[in-house]
Amino acid sequence: MNRTSFAAIASVARKEFLHIFRDRRVLILLVVLPPIFTLVFG
């Protein structure tokens, strides 16, 4: 992986994290759904 592709991946990841933390509903889903799925599908 060269430096340019790493920079592109890092910029996309940064953008996605900003969108997730800006939208509270998505953040709640990311925190609540995994334990629920673990309990249901165990």
ROZAZA-943342 format. One record per atom (N, C-alpha, C, O): residue number from 1; atom name; x, y, z. Coordinates in Angstrom, 3 decimals. Layout:
ROZAZA-943342
atom loti:NUM marvex:CA east:X north:Y up:Z $
...
end
This chain:
ROZAZA-943342
atom loti:1 marvex:N east:0.860 north:-1.173 up:0.000 $
atom loti:1 marvex:CA east:0.000 north:0.000 up:0.000 $
atom loti:1 marvex:C east:0.904 north:1.232 up:0.000 $
atom loti:1 marvex:O east:1.779 north:1.383 up:0.852 $
atom loti:2 marvex:N east:0.674 north:2.090 up:-0.957 $
atom loti:2 marvex:CA east:1.531 north:3.274 up:-1.007 $
atom loti:2 marvex:C east:0.942 north:4.416 up:-0.183 $
atom loti:2 marvex:O east:-0.167 north:4.314 up:0.343 $
atom loti:3 marvex:N east:1.686 north:5.475 up:-0.083 $
atom loti:3 marvex:CA east:1.319 north:6.603 up:0.778 $
atom loti:3 marvex:C east:0.033 north:7.283 up:0.317 $
atom loti:3 marvex:O east:-0.758 north:7.732 up:1.146 $
atom loti:4 marvex:N east:-0.184 north:7.363 up:-0.999 $
atom loti:4 marvex:CA east:-1.373 north:8.034 up:-1.524 $
atom loti:4 marvex:C east:-2.642 north:7.268 up:-1.161 $
atom loti:4 marvex:O east:-3.632 north:7.871 up:-0.748 $
atom loti:5 marvex:N east:-2.621 north:5.954 up:-1.311 $
atom loti:5 marvex:CA east:-3.818 north:5.183 up:-0.991 $
atom loti:5 marvex:C east:-4.097 north:5.205 up:0.513 $
atom loti:5 marvex:O east:-5.257 north:5.214 up:0.924 $
atom loti:6 marvex:N east:-3.047 north:5.214 up:1.336 $
atom loti:6 marvex:CA east:-3.258 north:5.316 up:2.778 $
atom loti:6 marvex:C east:-3.896 north:6.655 up:3.131 $
atom loti:6 marvex:O east:-4.788 north:6.707 up:3.979 $
atom loti:7 marvex:N east:-3.455 north:7.733 up:2.497 $
atom loti:7 marvex:CA east:-4.032 north:9.056 up:2.758 $
atom loti:7 marvex:C east:-5.493 north:9.092 up:2.332 $
atom loti:7 marvex:O east:-6.319 north:9.702 up:3.011 $
atom loti:8 marvex:N east:-5.821 north:8.451 up:1.224 $
atom loti:8 marvex:CA east:-7.207 north:8.422 up:0.763 $
atom loti:8 marvex:C east:-8.080 north:7.641 up:1.741 $
atom loti:8 marvex:O east:-9.182 north:8.076 up:2.077 $
atom loti:9 marvex:N east:-7.593 north:6.499 up:2.194 $
atom loti:9 marvex:CA east:-8.353 north:5.703 up:3.160 $
atom loti:9 marvex:C east:-8.519 north:6.466 up:4.470 $
atom loti:9 marvex:O east:-9.595 north:6.439 up:5.068 $
atom loti:10 marvex:N east:-7.479 north:7.139 up:4.917 $
atom loti:10 marvex:CA east:-7.547 north:7.900 up:6.166 $
atom loti:10 marvex:C east:-8.539 north:9.050 up:6.061 $
atom loti:10 marvex:O east:-9.263 north:9.328 up:7.017 $
atom loti:11 marvex:N east:-8.583 north:9.722 up:4.913 $
atom loti:11 marvex:CA east:-9.513 north:10.842 up:4.767 $
atom loti:11 marvex:C east:-10.957 north:10.354 up:4.733 $
atom loti:11 marvex:O east:-11.838 north:11.003 up:5.297 $
atom loti:12 marvex:N east:-11.213 north:9.229 up:4.086 $
atom loti:12 marvex:CA east:-12.569 north:8.677 up:4.062 $
atom loti:12 marvex:C east:-12.975 north:8.219 up:5.462 $
atom loti:12 marvex:O east:-14.108 north:8.451 up:5.882 $
atom loti:13 marvex:N east:-12.062 north:7.570 up:6.186 $
atom loti:13 marvex:CA east:-12.365 north:7.121 up:7.545 $
atom loti:13 marvex:C east:-12.656 north:8.307 up:8.457 $
atom loti:13 marvex:O east:-13.575 north:8.253 up:9.275 $
atom loti:14 marvex:N east:-11.885 north:9.363 up:8.320 $
atom loti:14 marvex:CA east:-12.104 north:10.571 up:9.134 $
atom loti:14 marvex:C east:-13.473 north:11.172 up:8.851 $
atom loti:14 marvex:O east:-14.184 north:11.564 up:9.776 $
atom loti:15 marvex:N east:-13.846 north:11.247 up:7.577 $
atom loti:15 marvex:CA east:-15.145 north:11.788 up:7.186 $
atom loti:15 marvex:C east:-16.275 north:10.942 up:7.768 $
atom loti:15 marvex:O east:-17.259 north:11.483 up:8.274 $
atom loti:16 marvex:N east:-16.139 north:9.627 up:7.700 $
atom loti:16 marvex:CA east:-17.183 north:8.745 up:8.211 $
atom loti:16 marvex:C east:-17.315 north:8.869 up:9.731 $
atom loti:16 marvex:O east:-18.434 north:8.910 up:10.242 $
atom loti:17 marvex:N east:-16.204 north:8.931 up:10.459 $
atom loti:17 marvex:CA east:-16.278 north:9.112 up:11.907 $
atom loti:17 marvex:C east:-16.951 north:10.427 up:12.264 $
atom loti:17 marvex:O east:-17.732 north:10.478 up:13.215 $
atom loti:18 marvex:N east:-16.666 north:11.489 up:11.525 $
atom loti:18 marvex:CA east:-17.314 north:12.773 up:11.797 $
atom loti:18 marvex:C east:-18.815 north:12.681 up:11.570 $
atom loti:18 marvex:O east:-19.592 north:13.237 up:12.347 $
atom loti:19 marvex:N east:-19.233 north:11.991 up:10.521 $
atom loti:19 marvex:CA east:-20.664 north:11.838 up:10.262 $
atom loti:19 marvex:C east:-21.332 north:11.010 up:11.354 $
atom loti:19 marvex:O east:-22.443 north:11.326 up:11.779 $
atom loti:20 marvex:N east:-20.666 north:9.957 up:11.810 $
atom loti:20 marvex:CA east:-21.244 north:9.112 up:12.856 $
atom loti:20 marvex:C east:-21.399 north:9.897 up:14.152 $
atom loti:20 marvex:O east:-22.445 north:9.818 up:14.797 $
atom loti:21 marvex:N east:-20.377 north:10.650 up:14.543 $
atom loti:21 marvex:CA east:-20.459 north:11.376 up:15.809 $
atom loti:21 marvex:C east:-21.359 north:12.602 up:15.720 $
atom loti:21 marvex:O east:-21.811 north:13.106 up:16.748 $
atom loti:22 marvex:N east:-21.628 north:13.089 up:14.513 $
atom loti:22 marvex:CA east:-22.535 north:14.211 up:14.346 $
atom loti:22 marvex:C east:-23.988 north:13.761 up:14.485 $
atom loti:22 marvex:O east:-24.824 north:14.506 up:14.997 $
atom loti:23 marvex:N east:-24.288 north:12.546 up:14.032 $
atom loti:23 marvex:CA east:-25.660 north:12.040 up:14.058 $
atom loti:23 marvex:C east:-25.832 north:11.128 up:15.274 $
atom loti:23 marvex:O east:-25.300 north:10.018 up:15.300 $
atom loti:24 marvex:N east:-26.559 north:11.586 up:16.258 $
atom loti:24 marvex:CA east:-26.696 north:10.867 up:17.524 $
atom loti:24 marvex:C east:-27.426 north:9.532 up:17.352 $
atom loti:24 marvex:O east:-27.124 north:8.573 up:18.062 $
atom loti:25 marvex:N east:-28.391 north:9.455 up:16.412 $
atom loti:25 marvex:CA east:-29.122 north:8.203 up:16.226 $
atom loti:25 marvex:C east:-28.193 north:7.074 up:15.804 $
atom loti:25 marvex:O east:-28.311 north:5.951 up:16.294 $
atom loti:26 marvex:N east:-27.277 north:7.368 up:14.904 $
atom loti:26 marvex:CA east:-26.333 north:6.348 up:14.446 $
atom loti:26 marvex:C east:-25.416 north:5.941 up:15.592 $
atom loti:26 marvex:O east:-25.110 north:4.759 up:15.751 $
atom loti:27 marvex:N east:-24.980 north:6.897 up:16.382 $
atom loti:27 marvex:CA east:-24.111 north:6.588 up:17.518 $
atom loti:27 marvex:C east:-24.830 north:5.685 up:18.519 $
atom loti:27 marvex:O east:-24.232 north:4.751 up:19.054 $
atom loti:28 marvex:N east:-26.104 north:5.958 up:18.772 $
atom loti:28 marvex:CA east:-26.886 north:5.119 up:19.684 $
atom loti:28 marvex:C east:-27.025 north:3.709 up:19.122 $
atom loti:28 marvex:O east:-26.898 north:2.727 up:19.853 $
atom loti:29 marvex:N east:-27.287 north:3.611 up:17.814 $
atom loti:29 marvex:CA east:-27.398 north:2.288 up:17.201 $
atom loti:29 marvex:C east:-26.091 north:1.510 up:17.311 $
atom loti:29 marvex:O east:-26.100 north:0.305 up:17.562 $
atom loti:30 marvex:N east:-24.973 north:2.196 up:17.123 $
atom loti:30 marvex:CA east:-23.679 north:1.518 up:17.209 $
atom loti:30 marvex:C east:-23.384 north:1.019 up:18.616 $
atom loti:30 marvex:O east:-22.670 north:0.031 up:18.785 $
atom loti:31 marvex:N east:-23.926 north:1.692 up:19.626 $
atom loti:31 marvex:CA east:-23.670 north:1.291 up:21.009 $
atom loti:31 marvex:C east:-24.687 north:0.245 up:21.477 $
atom loti:31 marvex:O east:-24.333 north:-0.665 up:22.227 $
atom loti:32 marvex:N east:-25.947 north:0.367 up:21.043 $
atom loti:32 marvex:CA east:-27.023 north:-0.472 up:21.575 $
atom loti:32 marvex:C east:-27.175 north:-1.791 up:20.812 $
atom loti:32 marvex:O east:-27.415 north:-2.826 up:21.435 $
atom loti:33 marvex:N east:-27.046 north:-1.783 up:19.503 $
atom loti:33 marvex:CA east:-27.341 north:-2.985 up:18.729 $
atom loti:33 marvex:C east:-26.411 north:-4.178 up:18.976 $
atom loti:33 marvex:O east:-26.912 north:-5.299 up:19.065 $
atom loti:34 marvex:N east:-25.105 north:-4.010 up:19.090 $
atom loti:34 marvex:CA east:-24.273 north:-5.206 up:19.307 $
atom loti:34 marvex:C east:-24.627 north:-6.023 up:20.560 $
atom loti:34 marvex:O east:-24.685 north:-7.250 up:20.472 $
atom loti:35 marvex:N east:-24.866 north:-5.395 up:21.723 $
atom loti:35 marvex:CA east:-25.284 north:-6.225 up:22.873 $
atom loti:35 marvex:C east:-26.634 north:-6.905 up:22.656 $
atom loti:35 marvex:O east:-26.837 north:-8.035 up:23.102 $
atom loti:36 marvex:N east:-27.557 north:-6.229 up:21.977 $
atom loti:36 marvex:CA east:-28.862 north:-6.838 up:21.709 $
atom loti:36 marvex:C east:-28.700 north:-8.048 up:20.799 $
atom loti:36 marvex:O east:-29.293 north:-9.097 up:21.050 $
atom loti:37 marvex:N east:-27.897 north:-7.910 up:19.739 $
atom loti:37 marvex:CA east:-27.658 north:-9.037 up:18.844 $
atom loti:37 marvex:C east:-26.964 north:-10.184 up:19.577 $
atom loti:37 marvex:O east:-27.240 north:-11.354 up:19.311 $
atom loti:38 marvex:N east:-26.074 north:-9.849 up:20.491 $
atom loti:38 marvex:CA east:-25.395 north:-10.892 up:21.259 $
atom loti:38 marvex:C east:-26.390 north:-11.641 up:22.143 $
atom loti:38 marvex:O east:-26.309 north:-12.863 up:22.270 $
atom loti:39 marvex:N east:-27.320 north:-10.923 up:22.748 $
atom loti:39 marvex:CA east:-28.327 north:-11.578 up:23.578 $
atom loti:39 marvex:C east:-29.283 north:-12.421 up:22.746 $
atom loti:39 marvex:O east:-29.653 north:-13.521 up:23.157 $
atom loti:40 marvex:N east:-29.689 north:-11.920 up:21.581 $
atom loti:40 marvex:CA east:-30.667 north:-12.625 up:20.758 $
atom loti:40 marvex:C east:-30.050 north:-13.845 up:20.080 $
atom loti:40 marvex:O east:-30.626 north:-14.933 up:20.100 $
atom loti:41 marvex:N east:-28.872 north:-13.655 up:19.478 $
atom loti:41 marvex:CA east:-28.274 north:-14.728 up:18.687 $
atom loti:41 marvex:C east:-27.197 north:-15.502 up:19.438 $
atom loti:41 marvex:O east:-26.710 north:-16.526 up:18.959 $
atom loti:42 marvex:N east:-26.826 north:-15.004 up:20.625 $
atom loti:42 marvex:CA east:-25.901 north:-15.570 up:21.546 $
atom loti:42 marvex:C east:-24.879 north:-16.482 up:21.064 $
atom loti:42 marvex:O east:-24.073 north:-16.978 up:21.851 $
end
